[in-house]
């Protein structure tokens, strides 16, 4: 499996994308699904993870035509991304729509996104709202967040509904909902400000690898907001964010290494993390690059070469993970 995932990284599907696909294809099979359909879905997933996308399509085609929601979703992924077939948003939407009609949570979320953005179907905000609700009801964690954000975007007097959507997601254990509910408690939006409760929720999300939550939790520990000030804990959580590809987390960790705060001072480590952020394609690129160059002046040529090799190794492992949709 490790070899297959590395192959996917080389083809542009990041670690986050692998996890999301595995989760989407691992949903419970529909009632009445036979052993042959199960085997076909598994064989298609194995082929996909090996980068053999045309073989995945062949495995999924028959069960999809026969109504297997997981296979239908898999074909939707292939047509949406142009893997093993010519990219075709219309066809991708049709396969997602067929799977969504059977209660497949990720397919319902993709259908909602398609209606919201006009991908493969005419843009229809009302249909998007309806399908986001369907996805949430089926258990798709990000659907709760999208619905909450829509109320955050300016629906008067609906802060309570926004909070309710996040709470439903938190009850189901979804990291994205935990993160957004934490933000409400942190800033006192629709609830009494409670940094301690915010820290609890952020920890729950960060424990699931949610990079923005880990970044924000690191900041709480660094500032002593809602938790006891603990620079070492701040460094640990910044590292979680940094290792998930979060540029702000990489910069925060680099800063602590440069200052010797919560970790032993290590200019070479600070340089490496600043350089990683400078290559992230984020808004932090220029600032991180400037700080890296300042540190580089005090490093030996050997240290700079070691940093170069370290950066190449991280990028080869697919460190640039997708954030939550």
C-alpha positions as CSV (number, residue, x, y, z in Angstrom):
1,X,0.0,0.0,0.0
2,X,2.9,2.4,0.8
3,X,4.3,1.9,-2.7
4,X,0.9,2.6,-4.3
5,X,0.3,5.8,-2.3
6,X,3.8,7.1,-3.3
7,X,2.8,6.4,-6.9
8,X,-0.3,8.5,-6.4
9,X,1.6,11.3,-5.0
10,X,3.8,11.3,-8.1
11,X,0.7,11.7,-10.2
12,X,-0.6,14.6,-8.2
13,X,-3.0,13.0,-5.8
14,X,-1.8,14.2,-2.4
15,X,-2.0,12.3,0.9
16,X,-5.2,14.0,1.8
17,X,-6.8,13.0,-1.5
18,X,-5.9,9.4,-0.9
19,X,-7.5,9.4,2.5
20,X,-10.7,11.1,1.2
21,X,-11.0,8.5,-1.6
22,X,-10.4,5.6,0.7
23,X,-13.1,6.9,3.1
24,X,-15.6,7.5,0.3
25,X,-15.1,4.0,-1.2
26,X,-15.2,2.4,2.3
27,X,-18.8,3.4,3.1
28,X,-21.1,0.6,3.9
29,X,-22.2,-1.3,0.8
30,X,-25.9,-0.8,-0.2
31,X,-28.4,-3.3,1.1
32,X,-28.4,-6.4,-1.1
33,X,-25.0,-5.8,-2.5
34,X,-23.5,-9.1,-3.5
35,X,-20.1,-10.6,-3.0
36,X,-19.2,-10.0,-6.7
37,X,-20.0,-6.3,-6.4
38,X,-17.9,-6.0,-3.2
39,X,-15.0,-7.7,-4.9
40,X,-15.3,-5.5,-8.0
41,X,-15.3,-2.3,-5.8
42,X,-12.2,-3.5,-3.9
43,X,-10.4,-4.6,-7.1
44,X,-11.1,-1.2,-8.6
45,X,-9.8,0.6,-5.5
46,X,-6.6,-1.5,-5.5
47,X,-6.1,-0.7,-9.2
48,X,-6.7,3.0,-8.5
49,X,-4.2,3.1,-5.7
50,X,-1.6,1.5,-8.1
51,X,-2.2,4.2,-10.6
52,X,-3.9,1.8,-13.0
53,X,-6.9,4.0,-13.6
54,X,-8.2,2.3,-16.8
55,X,-8.3,-1.0,-14.9
56,X,-10.2,0.7,-12.1
57,X,-12.7,1.9,-14.6
58,X,-13.2,-1.6,-16.0
59,X,-13.7,-3.0,-12.5
60,X,-16.2,-0.4,-11.6
61,X,-18.2,-0.1,-14.8
62,X,-20.5,-3.2,-14.5
63,X,-21.4,-2.8,-10.8
64,X,-22.0,0.9,-11.4
65,X,-24.4,0.2,-14.2
66,X,-26.1,-2.4,-11.9
67,X,-26.6,0.3,-9.2
68,X,-23.6,-0.1,-6.9
69,X,-23.2,3.4,-5.3
70,X,-19.6,3.0,-4.4
71,X,-18.6,2.0,-8.0
72,X,-20.7,4.9,-9.3
73,X,-18.8,7.3,-7.0
74,X,-15.5,5.8,-8.2
75,X,-16.4,6.4,-11.9
76,X,-17.4,10.0,-10.9
77,X,-14.0,10.5,-9.5
78,X,-12.3,9.2,-12.7
79,X,-14.3,11.4,-15.0
80,X,-14.0,14.4,-12.7
81,X,-10.2,14.1,-12.6
82,X,-9.5,12.7,-16.1
83,X,-7.8,9.6,-14.8
84,X,-8.1,6.6,-17.2
85,X,-10.7,8.6,-19.2
86,X,-11.1,11.9,-20.9
87,X,-12.1,14.5,-18.2
88,X,-15.8,15.1,-18.5
89,X,-17.6,17.1,-15.8
90,X,-21.1,16.2,-17.2
91,X,-20.5,12.5,-17.0
92,X,-18.8,12.9,-13.6
93,X,-21.9,14.7,-12.3
94,X,-24.2,12.0,-13.6
95,X,-22.3,9.3,-11.8
96,X,-22.1,11.3,-8.6
97,X,-25.9,12.0,-8.9
98,X,-26.7,8.3,-9.2
99,X,-24.6,7.5,-6.2
100,X,-26.0,10.4,-4.2
101,X,-29.6,9.3,-4.9
102,X,-28.7,6.1,-3.0
103,X,-27.5,8.0,0.1
104,X,-23.7,7.9,-0.7
105,X,-22.5,10.9,1.6
106,X,-19.5,12.0,-0.4
107,X,-21.3,11.7,-3.7
108,X,-24.1,13.9,-2.3
109,X,-21.5,16.4,-1.2
110,X,-20.0,16.4,-4.7
111,X,-23.4,17.0,-6.2
112,X,-24.0,19.9,-3.9
113,X,-20.6,21.4,-4.9
114,X,-21.5,20.9,-8.6
115,X,-24.8,22.8,-8.2
116,X,-23.1,25.5,-6.1
117,X,-20.3,26.1,-8.7
118,X,-22.0,25.1,-11.9
119,X,-19.7,22.2,-12.6
120,X,-21.2,19.7,-15.0
121,X,-24.7,21.1,-14.4
122,X,-26.3,24.6,-14.4
123,X,-25.6,26.6,-11.3
124,X,-28.5,26.2,-8.8
125,X,-28.0,27.6,-5.3
126,X,-31.3,26.1,-4.0
127,X,-30.4,22.6,-5.3
128,X,-26.9,23.0,-3.8
129,X,-28.4,23.8,-0.4
130,X,-30.7,20.8,-0.7
131,X,-27.9,18.5,-1.5
132,X,-25.6,19.9,1.2
133,X,-28.4,19.0,3.6
134,X,-28.7,15.5,2.1
135,X,-24.9,15.1,2.5
136,X,-25.1,16.2,6.1
137,X,-27.9,13.9,6.9
138,X,-25.9,11.0,5.4
139,X,-23.0,11.9,7.6
140,X,-20.6,13.9,5.5
141,X,-18.7,16.1,8.0
142,X,-17.8,19.0,5.6
143,X,-21.5,19.4,4.7
144,X,-22.2,20.7,8.2
145,X,-19.4,23.2,7.8
146,X,-20.6,24.4,4.5
147,X,-24.1,24.9,5.8
148,X,-22.7,26.8,8.8
149,X,-20.5,29.0,6.6
150,X,-23.5,29.9,4.5
151,X,-25.2,31.4,7.6
152,X,-21.9,33.1,8.5
153,X,-21.9,34.8,5.1
154,X,-24.7,37.2,6.0
155,X,-28.0,35.6,6.7
156,X,-29.5,38.0,9.4
157,X,-30.3,36.5,12.8
158,X,-29.2,33.0,11.9
159,X,-26.1,32.6,14.2
160,X,-28.0,30.0,16.2
161,X,-28.6,27.9,13.1
162,X,-24.9,28.2,12.2
163,X,-24.0,27.0,15.6
164,X,-26.5,24.1,15.4
165,X,-25.0,22.8,12.2
166,X,-21.5,22.9,13.7
167,X,-22.8,21.1,16.9
168,X,-24.3,18.3,14.8
169,X,-21.0,17.8,13.1
170,X,-19.2,17.8,16.5
171,X,-21.6,15.2,17.8
172,X,-20.7,13.0,14.9
173,X,-16.9,13.6,15.6
174,X,-16.1,15.6,12.4
175,X,-12.9,17.6,12.7
176,X,-14.0,20.5,10.5
177,X,-17.1,21.1,12.6
178,X,-15.0,21.0,15.8
179,X,-12.7,23.6,14.3
180,X,-15.5,26.0,13.3
181,X,-17.5,25.6,16.5
182,X,-14.2,26.4,18.4
183,X,-13.9,29.6,16.4
184,X,-17.3,30.7,17.7
185,X,-16.3,30.1,21.3
186,X,-13.0,31.7,20.8
187,X,-14.4,34.9,19.4
188,X,-17.8,34.9,21.3
189,X,-19.9,34.7,18.1
190,X,-23.4,33.6,19.0
191,X,-22.1,32.2,22.3
192,X,-20.4,33.5,25.4
193,X,-16.6,33.7,24.7
194,X,-15.0,30.6,26.2
195,X,-11.4,30.1,25.2
196,X,-11.2,26.9,27.3
197,X,-14.0,25.3,25.4
198,X,-12.5,26.5,22.2
199,X,-9.2,24.8,23.2
200,X,-11.0,21.5,23.9
201,X,-12.7,21.5,20.5
202,X,-9.5,22.5,18.7
203,X,-7.6,19.6,20.4
204,X,-10.3,17.2,19.2
205,X,-9.9,18.4,15.6
206,X,-6.1,18.6,15.8
207,X,-5.9,15.0,17.1
208,X,-7.6,14.0,13.8
209,X,-4.8,15.8,11.9
210,X,-6.8,19.0,11.1
211,X,-4.0,21.4,10.3
212,X,-5.8,24.8,10.8
213,X,-7.0,23.5,14.2
214,X,-3.5,22.4,15.2
215,X,-2.2,25.8,14.2
216,X,-4.8,27.7,16.2
217,X,-4.2,25.4,19.2
218,X,-0.5,26.0,19.0
219,X,-1.3,29.7,19.2
220,X,-3.4,29.3,22.3
221,X,-0.6,27.4,24.1
222,X,1.9,30.0,23.0
223,X,-0.3,32.9,24.3
224,X,-1.8,31.1,27.3
225,X,-5.3,31.8,26.0
226,X,-7.8,29.2,27.4
227,X,-4.9,27.0,28.4
228,X,-1.8,27.3,30.5
229,X,1.0,28.9,28.6
230,X,3.2,26.2,27.3
231,X,5.7,27.0,24.5
232,X,6.7,23.3,24.2
233,X,3.1,22.3,23.6
234,X,2.8,25.2,21.1
235,X,5.8,23.8,19.2
236,X,4.2,20.3,19.2
237,X,1.0,21.6,17.7
238,X,2.7,23.9,15.2
239,X,4.6,20.8,14.1
240,X,1.4,18.9,13.5
241,X,0.1,21.7,11.3
242,X,3.5,22.1,9.6
243,X,3.7,18.4,8.8
244,X,0.2,18.5,7.3
245,X,1.4,21.1,4.8
246,X,0.1,24.2,6.5
247,X,2.4,27.1,5.6
248,X,1.5,29.2,8.6
249,X,2.3,26.2,10.8
250,X,5.6,25.8,9.1
251,X,6.4,29.5,9.7
252,X,5.3,29.4,13.3
253,X,7.5,26.3,14.0
254,X,10.4,27.9,12.2
255,X,10.0,31.0,14.4
256,X,10.2,29.0,17.6
257,X,13.4,27.2,16.3
258,X,14.9,30.6,15.5
259,X,14.0,32.0,19.0
260,X,14.7,28.8,21.0
261,X,11.2,29.0,22.4
262,X,9.7,25.7,23.4
263,X,12.4,23.9,21.5
264,X,16.2,24.1,21.5
265,X,17.4,26.9,19.3
266,X,18.3,25.5,15.9
267,X,18.9,28.0,13.1
268,X,19.3,25.1,10.6
269,X,15.9,23.7,11.5
270,X,14.4,27.2,11.4
271,X,15.9,27.7,7.9
272,X,14.4,24.3,6.7
273,X,10.9,25.1,7.8
274,X,11.0,28.6,6.4
275,X,12.2,27.3,3.1
276,X,9.4,24.7,3.1
277,X,6.9,27.5,3.6
278,X,8.5,29.6,0.9
279,X,7.8,26.8,-1.6
280,X,4.2,26.3,-0.5
281,X,2.5,28.4,-3.1
282,X,0.7,30.3,-0.3
283,X,0.4,34.0,0.6
284,X,3.3,33.5,3.0
285,X,5.9,32.7,0.4
286,X,7.7,36.0,0.2
287,X,7.9,36.6,3.9
288,X,9.1,33.0,4.6
289,X,11.7,33.3,1.8
290,X,13.0,36.5,3.2
291,X,13.5,35.0,6.7
292,X,15.1,31.9,5.2
293,X,17.6,34.0,3.3
294,X,18.6,35.9,6.4
295,X,19.2,32.7,8.3
296,X,21.1,31.2,5.4
297,X,23.8,33.8,5.8
298,X,24.8,32.3,9.1
299,X,24.7,28.6,7.9
300,X,27.5,26.6,6.6
301,X,27.4,25.4,3.0
302,X,27.0,21.9,4.4
303,X,24.0,22.8,6.4
304,X,22.4,24.5,3.4
305,X,23.0,21.3,1.3
306,X,21.4,19.2,4.0
307,X,18.4,21.5,4.0
308,X,18.1,21.1,0.3
309,X,18.1,17.3,0.5
310,X,15.6,17.5,3.4
311,X,13.2,19.7,1.3
312,X,13.5,17.4,-1.7
313,X,12.6,14.4,0.5
314,X,9.6,16.1,2.0
315,X,8.2,17.0,-1.4
316,X,8.8,13.5,-2.8
317,X,6.7,12.1,0.0
318,X,3.7,14.2,-1.0
319,X,3.8,16.6,1.9
320,X,1.4,19.1,0.2
321,X,-1.8,17.7,1.5
322,X,-5.3,19.0,0.5
323,X,-7.1,21.1,3.1
324,X,-10.7,20.3,4.0
325,X,-13.1,20.9,1.1
